Amino acid sequence: MALDRESQKKFLRGIKELQNFLKHADKDPEGELEFNSELTELFIYDACQLYRNINGKLFKEGMVFQLWMFKKYPEKFGGTEGVKKAVPDIDVAPHPDKLYEYVKLLKIER
């Protein structure tokens, strides 16, 4: 499921910022890169999508992570209705703040 334009732009800005930081690291050895948890989530989401594109399927942890992303940030994926079209049973997924419930999903055998 594709990210909305705003999230795509944020993702690309984050990649460019990281590239620029690494490119100039030798000139500024004291430089620091600020951690951005939302951007990290987008990087992980993208990695899951790339893995799925290459392998034709996604590993369980990736599926659970993507489910959590859809539940936590529906606006990044076309809103609640867009997410429901892609994942019809999204309403039964745990609240995104209940991470322990997502860990339980990892223990379910497929």
Contact map, one row per residue, 1 for C-alpha under 8 A:
11100000000000000000000000000000000000000000000000000000000000000000000000001000000001000000000000000000000000
11110000000000000000000000000000000000000000000000000000000000000000000000001000000000000000000000000000000000
11111011000000000000000000000000000000000000000000000000000000000000000000011100000000000000000000000000000000
01111111000000000000000000000000000000000000000000000000000000000000000000111100000000000000000000000000000000
00111111100000000000000000000000000000000000000000000000000000000000000000000000000000000000000000000000000000
00011111110000000000000000000000000000000000000000000000000000000000000000010000000000000000000000000000000000
00111111111000000000000000000000000000000100000000000000000000000000000000010000000000000000000000000000000000
00111111111100000000000000000000000000000000000000000000000000000000000000000000000000000000000000000000000000
00001111111110000000000000000000000000000000000000000000000000000000000000000000000000000000000000000000000000
00000111111111000000000000000000000000100000000000000000000000000000000000000000000000000000000000000000000000
00000011111111100000000000000000000000100110000000000000000000000000000000000000000000000000000000000000000000
00000001111111110000000000000000000000000000000000000000000000000000000000000000000000000000000000000000000000
00000000111111111000000000000000000000000000000000000000000000000000000000000000000000000000000000000000000000
00000000011111111100000000000000000000100000000000000000000000000000000000000000000000000000000000000000000000
00000000001111111110000000000000000000000000000000000000000000000000000000000000000000000000000000000000000000
00000000000111111111000000000000000000000000000000000000000000000000000000000000000000000000000000000000000000
00000000000011111111100000000000000000000000000000000000000000000000000000000000000000000000000000000000000000
00000000000001111111110000000000100000000000000000000000000000000000000000000000000000000000000000000000000000
00000000000000111111111000000000000000000000000000000000000000000000000000000000000000000000000000000000000000
00000000000000011111111100000000000000000000000000000000000000000000000000000000000000000000000000000000000000
00000000000000001111111110000000100000000000000000000000000000000000000000000000000000000000000000000000000000
00000000000000000111111110000000000000000000000000000000000000000000000000000000000000000000000000000000000000
00000000000000000011111111000000000000000000000000000000000000000000000000000000000000000000000000000000000000
00000000000000000001111111110000000000000000000000000000000000000000000000000000000000000000000000000000000000
00000000000000000000111111111010000000000000000000000000000000000000000000000000000000000000000000000000000000
00000000000000000000001111111000000000000000000000000000000000000000000000000000000000000000000000000000000000
00000000000000000000000111111000000000000000000000000000000000000000000000000000000000000000000000000000000000
00000000000000000000000111111110000000000000000000000000000000000000000000000000000000000000000000000000000000
00000000000000000000000011111110000000000000000000000000000000000000000000000000000000000000000000000000000000
00000000000000000000000000011111000000000000000000000000000000000000000000000000000000000000000000000000000000
00000000000000000000000010011111100000000000000000000000000000000000000000000000000000000000000000000000000000
00000000000000000000000000000111110000000000000000000000000000000000000000000000000000000000000000000000000000
00000000000000000100100000000011111000000000000000000000000000000000000000000000000000000000000000000000000000
00000000000000000000000000000001111100000000000000000000000000000000000000000000000000000000000000000000000000
00000000000000000000000000000000111110000000000000000000000000000000000000000000000000000000000000000000000000
00000000000000000000000000000000011111110000000000000000000000000000000000000000000000000000000000000000000000
00000000000000000000000000000000001111111000000000000000000000000000000000000000000000000000000000000000000000
00000000000000000000000000000000000111111100000000000000000000000000000000000000000000000000000000000000000000
00000000011001000000000000000000000111111110000000000000000000000000000000000000000000000000000000000000000000
00000000000000000000000000000000000111111111000000000000000000000000000000000000000000000000000000000000000000
00000000000000000000000000000000000011111111100000000000000000000000000000000000000000000000000000000000000000
00000010001000000000000000000000000001111111110000000000000000000000000000000000000000000000000000000000000000
00000000001000000000000000000000000000111111111000000000000000000000000000000000000000000000000000000000000000
00000000000000000000000000000000000000011111111100000000000000000000000000000000000000000000000000000000000000
00000000000000000000000000000000000000001111111110000000000000001100100000000000000000000000000000000000000000
00000000000000000000000000000000000000000111111111000000000000000000000000000000000000000000000000000000000000
00000000000000000000000000000000000000000011111111100000000000000000000000000000000000000000000000000000000000
00000000000000000000000000000000000000000001111111110000010001000100000000000000000000000000000000000000000000
00000000000000000000000000000000000000000000111111111000000000000000000000000000000000000000000000000000000000
00000000000000000000000000000000000000000000011111111100000000000000000000000000000000000000000000000000000000
00000000000000000000000000000000000000000000001111111111110000000000000000000000000000000000000000000000000000
00000000000000000000000000000000000000000000000111111111110000000000000000000000000000000000000000000000000000
00000000000000000000000000000000000000000000000011111111100000000000000000000000000000000000000000000000000000
00000000000000000000000000000000000000000000000001111111000000000000000000000000000000000000000000000000000000
00000000000000000000000000000000000000000000000000111111110000000000000000000000000000000000000000000000000000
00000000000000000000000000000000000000000000000000111111110000000000000000000000000000000000000000000000000000
00000000000000000000000000000000000000000000000000111011111000000000000000000000000000000000000000000000000000
00000000000000000000000000000000000000000000000100110011111101100000000000000000000000000000000000000000000000
00000000000000000000000000000000000000000000000000000000111111100000000000000000000000000000000000000000000000
00000000000000000000000000000000000000000000000000000000011111110000000000000000000000000000000000000000010000
00000000000000000000000000000000000000000000000000000000001111111000000000000000000000000000000000000000010000
00000000000000000000000000000000000000000000000100000000011111111100000000000000000000000000000000000000000000
00000000000000000000000000000000000000000000000000000000011111111110000000000000000000000000000000000000000000
00000000000000000000000000000000000000000000000000000000000111111111000000000000000000000000000000000100110000
00000000000000000000000000000000000000000000100000000000000011111111100000000000000000000000000000000000000000
00000000000000000000000000000000000000000000100100000000000001111111110000000000000000000000000000000000000000
00000000000000000000000000000000000000000000000000000000000000111111111000000000000000000100100000000000000000
00000000000000000000000000000000000000000000000000000000000000011111111100000000000000000000000100000100000000
00000000000000000000000000000000000000000000100000000000000000001111111111000000000000000000000100000000000000
00000000000000000000000000000000000000000000000000000000000000000111111111011000001000000000000000000000000000
00000000000000000000000000000000000000000000000000000000000000000011111111000000000000000100101100000000000000
00000000000000000000000000000000000000000000000000000000000000000001111111000000000000000000001100000000000000
00000000000000000000000000000000000000000000000000000000000000000000111111111000000000000000000000000000000000
00000000000000000000000000000000000000000000000000000000000000000000111111111111011000000000000000000000000000
00010000000000000000000000000000000000000000000000000000000000000000000011111111000000000000000000000000000000
00110110000000000000000000000000000000000000000000000000000000000000010011111110000000000000000000000000000000
11110000000000000000000000000000000000000000000000000000000000000000010011111111011000000000000000000000000000
00110000000000000000000000000000000000000000000000000000000000000000000001111111111000000000000000000000000000
00000000000000000000000000000000000000000000000000000000000000000000000001111111111000000000000000000000000000
00000000000000000000000000000000000000000000000000000000000000000000000001101111111100000000000000000000000000
00000000000000000000000000000000000000000000000000000000000000000000000000000111111110000000000000000000000000
00000000000000000000000000000000000000000000000000000000000000000000000001001111111111000000000000000000000000
00000000000000000000000000000000000000000000000000000000000000000000010001001111111111110100000000000000000000
00000000000000000000000000000000000000000000000000000000000000000000000000000001111111111100000000000000000000
00000000000000000000000000000000000000000000000000000000000000000000000000000000111111110000000000000000000000
10000000000000000000000000000000000000000000000000000000000000000000000000000000011111110000000000000000000000
00000000000000000000000000000000000000000000000000000000000000000000000000000000001111111100000000000000000000
00000000000000000000000000000000000000000000000000000000000000000000000000000000001111111110000000000000000000
00000000000000000000000000000000000000000000000000000000000000000000000000000000000100111111100000000000000000
00000000000000000000000000000000000000000000000000000000000000000010001000000000001100111111100000000000000000
00000000000000000000000000000000000000000000000000000000000000000000000000000000000000011111100000000000000000
00000000000000000000000000000000000000000000000000000000000000000000000000000000000000001111110000000000000000
00000000000000000000000000000000000000000000000000000000000000000010001000000000000000001111111000000000000000
00000000000000000000000000000000000000000000000000000000000000000000000000000000000000000001111101001100000000
00000000000000000000000000000000000000000000000000000000000000000000001100000000000000000000111111000000000000
00000000000000000000000000000000000000000000000000000000000000000001101100000000000000000000011111100000000000
00000000000000000000000000000000000000000000000000000000000000000000000000000000000000000000001111100000000000
00000000000000000000000000000000000000000000000000000000000000000000000000000000000000000000011111111100000000
00000000000000000000000000000000000000000000000000000000000000000000000000000000000000000000000111111110000000
00000000000000000000000000000000000000000000000000000000000000000000000000000000000000000000000001111111000000
00000000000000000000000000000000000000000000000000000000000000000000000000000000000000000000010001111111100000
00000000000000000000000000000000000000000000000000000000000000010001000000000000000000000000010001111111110000
00000000000000000000000000000000000000000000000000000000000000000000000000000000000000000000000000111111111000
00000000000000000000000000000000000000000000000000000000000000000000000000000000000000000000000000011111111100
00000000000000000000000000000000000000000000000000000000000000010000000000000000000000000000000000001111111100
00000000000000000000000000000000000000000000000000000000000110010000000000000000000000000000000000000111111110
00000000000000000000000000000000000000000000000000000000000000000000000000000000000000000000000000000011111110
00000000000000000000000000000000000000000000000000000000000000000000000000000000000000000000000000000001111111
00000000000000000000000000000000000000000000000000000000000000000000000000000000000000000000000000000000011111
00000000000000000000000000000000000000000000000000000000000000000000000000000000000000000000000000000000000111
